[in-house]
Structure formats: structure tokens, C-alpha cells
Amino acid sequence: MAQRKTLAWTELRVGMLVIASFVLLIVAIFYIGGEAGFFIPKYTITAYFPSANGLRTGAEVWLEGVTIGNVSSVRISTQGDPARSVEAEMSLDQRFENIIRTDSTVNILTTGLLGDMHIEITRGTTAGQPIPAGGALQGVETGDIRQIITGTNDFVANLAVLSEQFRRMAERVDRGEGTIGKFLSDTSIYDNADLAVTEAVTLVRDARTGNGTIGRLMSDDQLYQRISTTMDRVDTVVARIERGEGTAGKFISDPSLYNRADQLVARFQTVADSIDKGEGTLGKLIKEDALYEEMRQTIGKVSTLAASIESGQGTAGRLIKDPALYNSLNQTSSEILKLLYDFRQDPKRFLTINFRLF
């Protein structure tokens, strides 16, 4: 009978140990699960995507980089919209129900470069409405590793084309074509450069030895002495001007010139004021309308007189227009010339006076 009691107590201890182990296992699972543990209230929303991009059931759901749930299922959508070809049902922590709103964005991202896929949700703003249980979000398409690889292929293809172009360019340069090719293969460029360097060396040598104009400018002290003498003279002239000597000095330092100029400007201002008031001859010419009318009438009369002369009217007009006067004057001048000619030939003929009484 005592052996039976010992066996029952042993079985009881084993059962208590098993129960304690299960409790510890449940507590460990709870702590390992963290915020997405089994005992945290959940709610379900659906996200639609154009493609699953390798998303699997059980993938994590992140909110601003923090895990808040898992993907319950991934399946093909029955909707005809290409943007909603795939629907992913997500089981999320109910504590974030007011953070995920209608203006939140959801997309499928890769954990690392070649890691598993997960869903990333951004925080909504106060402008959006909270998404209740059973609600939906429209996902956006983001680049995945396949798109990166495709872009890399395009880059490699462009790099190959660029390499081929550089190869052809190198062949042209090696054949001596183009500017770079001639520069590398044509010896005349080196010869010209060598000649230029030789000329430069000769020029420097001549300058150092005092040959030529540049050499004399660099080595001859006479030029320096002349420049120094000129600067001394300039200093002397400036000093005389500062002392008020000479015309330039008086022009700068004598206040009487300024006073005269000021008086002259004042007189011009007085004259201008008088003319503006209509005083004097100039003032009347500018201000009085009667003088303008008289001048206009006089100009009109002169214009009429000129027109009448031009048309040959009056004495002045006939003098200018009538050819008879010109002919008479021409004939008279001819007769006078003949008379002078005859007088020179035989002056006695014209100077002899015959006096007869009877």
C-alpha cells in the first residue's frame, strides 16, 4: 500500500512538471511573438497589388519599419482591374487601427538585396479616415530585384556599345586620323614644338645678355634712370600744383575761379529767368504770339515774292528770266572788248582831236 502511494506521488510530480513545462513554453512563445504575439487583439484588412512579386503567406507586415502583423493569405483577385490582380489579406495589431488610414501607402519590398518579401505600410495623416476591419488598401508597384537586374542588363548593353565606340576611336587614333591621331603620330608637331622651345630659349638668352629691344629694356639701366627722372619731374609738377603755382595750380587751388564760375552760372540763370518771363528781345521771341505771327506773315510774303520772281513777274523776275537782258549785256560786252582792242592797236586814232574854226 505504501508503494502505491509512492507511485502516485511520483506520477503527480511528473504531471506537474509537464504542466509547468507547457506553461513555460506558452510564456516563451508569447515573449518571442512580441507585439505580434498570439494574445494580442488582431483585425484584418486587404491590400491589392498589380503583382505579388514573390510575396508568401506568413510574410511580415511593417508599419514605418516596425512589425505589426503577418500576411494571412495571398491569392489571385477576381476583380478585372489590372491594378488589383493580387489581393493579400493581412492580420494586424488592432492597436494600430487608427494609424493606418485611407491615405496610407502600401507596397511590397525586399528585406535586403536578396531577402524575403514583406509588406511596408506608411503612417496615414489626419486628412484620411481610419480603415476598419475588413477594409482595403490599394498597393503601389515598386521596383524589385528583377527590375534592377533588367536595368543592369540595359546598362551592360549600353556599356558594350560605349566600349565598341571607344575601340573604334582608339583604332582611328592609332592610324593617325583626326586631331588626336595626328598629334600622337605626326612628327612635325614634335619638330615644331622643339623649334618653338629652341626659339624661346634663344629669346631668353638674348634677353639675359642684353641683345635686342627686350634685352636692352631688361639690362640697360638708362631706361630705369629715364623713368626715375620722369617720375621725379611728375612729383615736382604735382607738388607745384598742390602749392597753387602755375595755371593748373591756380585752376585747382584758387577759389576765385570757382567764384567766377559761380557768378557766371548765376548770370546765366538770371538771363534764363528773364527769357522765361518774356523780358527782352529773346523773351518776346519765345513768349509773344504776335511776333510769331509777324514772322510767319513776313516769311509768307518773302515766299510769295520768291515765287513771283521765279515765275518771271516784275523787274526782278524779268532780270532773272528774260534772256533779252542777257543777250544785250553779252552784245555790249563784245562791243566794249572790240573797242578796247582797237584802242590798243591805234590809240592815236582815238586821242587825236581835230579843231576847225571855219
ChimeraX attribute file (.defattr): number of C-alpha atoms within 10 A of each C-alpha:
attribute: neighborCount
match mode: 1-to-1
recipient: residues
	/A:1	5
	/A:2	6
	/A:3	7
	/A:4	9
	/A:5	10
	/A:6	11
	/A:7	11
	/A:8	11
	/A:9	11
	/A:10	12
	/A:11	12
	/A:12	12
	/A:13	12
	/A:14	12
	/A:15	12
	/A:16	12
	/A:17	12
	/A:18	12
	/A:19	12
	/A:20	12
	/A:21	12
	/A:22	12
	/A:23	12
	/A:24	12
	/A:25	12
	/A:26	13
	/A:27	12
	/A:28	12
	/A:29	13
	/A:30	16
	/A:31	13
	/A:32	11
	/A:33	13
	/A:34	14
	/A:35	16
	/A:36	20
	/A:37	16
	/A:38	13
	/A:39	10
	/A:40	14
	/A:41	12
	/A:42	19
	/A:43	17
	/A:44	21
	/A:45	19
	/A:46	20
	/A:47	22
	/A:48	24
	/A:49	23
	/A:50	17
	/A:51	18
	/A:52	19
	/A:53	19
	/A:54	13
	/A:55	20
	/A:56	17
	/A:57	15
	/A:58	15
	/A:59	18
	/A:60	23
	/A:61	23
	/A:62	18
	/A:63	18
	/A:64	11
	/A:65	11
	/A:66	12
	/A:67	18
	/A:68	23
	/A:69	24
	/A:70	21
	/A:71	23
	/A:72	18
	/A:73	16
	/A:74	21
	/A:75	13
	/A:76	14
	/A:77	16
	/A:78	10
	/A:79	11
	/A:80	8
	/A:81	10
	/A:82	12
	/A:83	15
	/A:84	18
	/A:85	17
	/A:86	21
	/A:87	24
	/A:88	25
	/A:89	19
	/A:90	27
	/A:91	23
	/A:92	26
	/A:93	19
	/A:94	17
	/A:95	13
	/A:96	15
	/A:97	17
	/A:98	15
	/A:99	19
	/A:100	22
	/A:101	22
	/A:102	20
	/A:103	18
	/A:104	19
	/A:105	17
	/A:106	24
	/A:107	20
	/A:108	23
	/A:109	21
	/A:110	18
	/A:111	11
	/A:112	8
	/A:113	9
	/A:114	9
	/A:115	9
	/A:116	14
	/A:117	20
	/A:118	24
	/A:119	25
	/A:120	20
	/A:121	22
	/A:122	17
	/A:123	16
	/A:124	17
	/A:125	15
	/A:126	11
	/A:127	9
	/A:128	13
	/A:129	15
	/A:130	19
	/A:131	19
	/A:132	16
	/A:133	15
	/A:134	11
	/A:135	13
	/A:136	18
	/A:137	22
	/A:138	19
	/A:139	25
	/A:140	15
	/A:141	16
	/A:142	11
	/A:143	12
	/A:144	16
	/A:145	13
	/A:146	10
	/A:147	11
	/A:148	11
	/A:149	11
	/A:150	11
	/A:151	12
	/A:152	12
	/A:153	12
	/A:154	12
	/A:155	12
	/A:156	12
	/A:157	12
	/A:158	12
	/A:159	12
	/A:160	12
	/A:161	12
	/A:162	12
	/A:163	12
	/A:164	12
	/A:165	12
	/A:166	12
	/A:167	12
	/A:168	12
	/A:169	15
	/A:170	15
	/A:171	13
	/A:172	14
	/A:173	18
	/A:174	14
	/A:175	13
	/A:176	16
	/A:177	16
	/A:178	11
	/A:179	11
	/A:180	14
	/A:181	17
	/A:182	16
	/A:183	15
	/A:184	15
	/A:185	16
	/A:186	13
	/A:187	11
	/A:188	11
	/A:189	13
	/A:190	13
	/A:191	11
	/A:192	11
	/A:193	12
	/A:194	12
	/A:195	12
	/A:196	12
	/A:197	12
	/A:198	12
	/A:199	12
	/A:200	12
	/A:201	12
	/A:202	12
	/A:203	16
	/A:204	15
	/A:205	13
	/A:206	16
	/A:207	18
	/A:208	14
	/A:209	13
	/A:210	16
	/A:211	16
	/A:212	12
	/A:213	12
	/A:214	15
	/A:215	17
	/A:216	17
	/A:217	15
	/A:218	16
	/A:219	16
	/A:220	13
	/A:221	11
	/A:222	11
	/A:223	13
	/A:224	13
	/A:225	11
	/A:226	11
	/A:227	12
	/A:228	12
	/A:229	12
	/A:230	12
	/A:231	12
	/A:232	12
	/A:233	12
	/A:234	12
	/A:235	12
	/A:236	12
	/A:237	16
	/A:238	15
	/A:239	13
	/A:240	14
	/A:241	18
	/A:242	14
	/A:243	13
	/A:244	16
	/A:245	17
	/A:246	11
	/A:247	10
	/A:248	15
	/A:249	17
	/A:250	16
	/A:251	15
	/A:252	15
	/A:253	15
	/A:254	14
	/A:255	11
	/A:256	11
	/A:257	13
	/A:258	13
	/A:259	11
	/A:260	11
	/A:261	12
	/A:262	12
	/A:263	12
	/A:264	12
	/A:265	12
	/A:266	12
	/A:267	12
	/A:268	12
	/A:269	12
	/A:270	12
	/A:271	16
	/A:272	15
	/A:273	13
	/A:274	14
	/A:275	18
	/A:276	14
	/A:277	13
	/A:278	16
	/A:279	16
	/A:280	11
	/A:281	10
	/A:282	15
	/A:283	17
	/A:284	17
	/A:285	16
	/A:286	15
	/A:287	16
	/A:288	12
	/A:289	11
	/A:290	11
	/A:291	13
	/A:292	14
	/A:293	11
	/A:294	11
	/A:295	13
	/A:296	12
	/A:297	12
	/A:298	12
	/A:299	12
	/A:300	12
	/A:301	12
	/A:302	12
	/A:303	12
	/A:304	12
	/A:305	16
	/A:306	15
	/A:307	13
	/A:308	14
	/A:309	18
	/A:310	14
	/A:311	13
	/A:312	16
	/A:313	17
	/A:314	12
	/A:315	11
	/A:316	15
	/A:317	17
	/A:318	16
	/A:319	15
	/A:320	16
	/A:321	16
	/A:322	14
	/A:323	11
	/A:324	11
	/A:325	13
	/A:326	13
	/A:327	11
	/A:328	11
	/A:329	12
	/A:330	12
	/A:331	12
	/A:332	12
	/A:333	12
	/A:334	12
	/A:335	12
	/A:336	12
	/A:337	12
	/A:338	12
	/A:339	12
	/A:340	12
	/A:341	12
	/A:342	13
	/A:343	14
	/A:344	11
	/A:345	10
	/A:346	10
	/A:347	12
	/A:348	10
	/A:349	10
	/A:350	10
	/A:351	9
	/A:352	8
	/A:353	8
	/A:354	5
	/A:355	6
	/A:356	5
	/A:357	3
	/A:358	3
